[in-house]
Amino acid sequence: MRKKVGVLMVLLMTALAALPCLVSAATLTQPEVDALLLMREEEKMARDVYLQLYDLWGLPIFRNLEKSEQTHMDAVKTLLCRYGLEDPAVGKGVGEFSNKDLQTLYDDLMEYGSISVDNALEAGVGIEETDISDLEEALNISKRKDITKVFINLLQASYRHLEAFHTMLDSLPGASE
């Protein structure tokens, strides 16, 4: 099932990428624009945290999800291009964000996740719960089919990521105590 969803995301991205970048941002509402910009950087924030936590703890879950988050970033970037929106992630290194709230969240998650493996996995839970909340809100805002498709796919992936983190936490020694 997971491979099928991953393949579907790649196919969706390929189809979106084939569309010309001709649609004007003026056709979007400001809340739609805001949601796209937030999701681009929120996916980057998740990728950056997972990349750093993999380097710190070496857990494969972080490497796998870092790659997944890059795919999510690419999907949202395709929408930014399609609607002629400036990419807030351009020129930003790992752990650097235009959105000050995401910068603070990244810094807090890295500080917390650097304490222990348990904390690192809990940081992942926090990221996915934030993604789920923000994506559900964004889905209530946008009525555009392309944006909705991407956001639904991202939401489904976030639920899978959340489940993976809970499974890892449940398997840690002392988790059942």
N, C-alpha and C positions, 0 to 999 in steps of 0.2 A: 504494500500500500504506500509506504513512504517513498519508494522509488517512483511509483506512478505519479504521486503528487509532485515530486521533484521534476519529473519529465514534463508534466503539465505546466509547471511554472516556466521552464525553459521554452516550451512551445509558445506560451503566452507572451513571454518577453520577445521572442523572435517575431511573432506576429505584430506586436506593438512597434518594434523597432523598424519594421518594414513600412509602417505608415509615415507619411511625410510630416515634417515638423512645420505644418502650415496653420494649425489651429491657433488662433490668437488667445493670449491670456485674458483678453477683455471678455471672452465668452464665459469665463469662470466667475463665480461669485468670490468675494474676498474670503469667506470662510473656506471655500474649496482651495484657493491659493494657499491660505495659511495651513490647511491640513496637508497639502502636498509638501510644502517646505518643511513642516515639522516632521513628517514621516521620513523624508530623505535624511535628515540629520538624526532622527531617532534610530533609524536602522544603522547609520554610521556609528552612533554611540554604542549600540549593542555589539556591532562588529569589533569596535576598538576595545571594549571591555573584554570580550571573549578572547581576542588576540593577546592582550596583556595577561589575562588570567591563565591562558594556555602556557605562555612563556614562564609564568611564575610557578604553576602547579603541575604542568605537563599532562593534564587530564584530556583524553581524546574528545570528550564532549565539547570542550571549549574550542578545539580545532574544527570539529565538524560544524558547530553552530556559527563560528566565525565565517566559514565559507558560505553557509546558508544566508547569513546576514548580508554578505557581499552581493549575493544574487538578489536579495530584496532591495538593496540600495540601487542596483542596476535597473530593476523594474521601475522604481520611482523616478530614477533619472530619465528613463525613457519618457515618462509622462511629463516631466519638467521640460524636456526638449520639445515634445509634441505641442505643449501649450506656450512655448517661448518664455518660460520662467527661468530666472537666473538661479543657478545651482548654489545653495548656501554652503555646500561641502567643498567647492572648488578652492584649491590652495590651502586646505586645512590638513595638517598632519594628524597622526594618531593622537587622540585625546584633545583635539582642538575643535571648537564648535562656534558657530555664529550665534546660536541660540544660547543665551546666558543661563537659562534654566537647565538646559541639557549639559552645559559645561559644569554646572554645580553638581548635577546628578552624576555625571561621569566621575568627577573628583571624589564624591562621597562613596560611590560604588567601588572605586579602585582602593580607597582607603580601607573600606570594610572588607572587601574581597581579598586583600593582602594579608589579613590576620590569620586565616586558616582555610583549609579546603572546605569545611562546612560553610564558612562565611562566603567563600567564593561561589559555591553552589546556590546559597541563599540570595546572593547578588543577582545571579542568573534568574532566579524566580522573580525577583523584583523587576528586572528588566522586562521579562515576558508579561508580567501582570500589567505593567505600565503600557506596553505595546497593545495589549488586548483592550485596555480601557480607551486608549487614544484611537485605536482603529475602529472600535464600536462607535465612538463619537463621530469620527470622520465618515463612517458609512451612513450615519443619520443626516449628514450635511450634504453629501454629493449625490446627485441623481445621474451623473454621467456614467455610461456603461463601462468605458475603459478604466476609469478611476475605480469604480465599484468592483470590477473584476480583480484588479490588482490588490485592492484593500481586502477583499474577501480571501484571496490566496495568502496574503500576509497574515491575516487573522488566523486562518487555519494552521499556518506554520507556527505561529506563536503559541497556539494551544498545544501543538506537538512538542515544541521546545519546553514549555512549562511542564508537561507530563514527563519529559526526559529528565528534567532537573529534579522533580519530585521522586522519580524512580531512583536516581542516584543518591539523593538524600536518605531515602528509606533503606538503601543498601549499606549505608555507612555503619561501622561498628557502634553499638549503643543506640541506634536509631529507634529500636522498638521499646526502649526503656521508658 
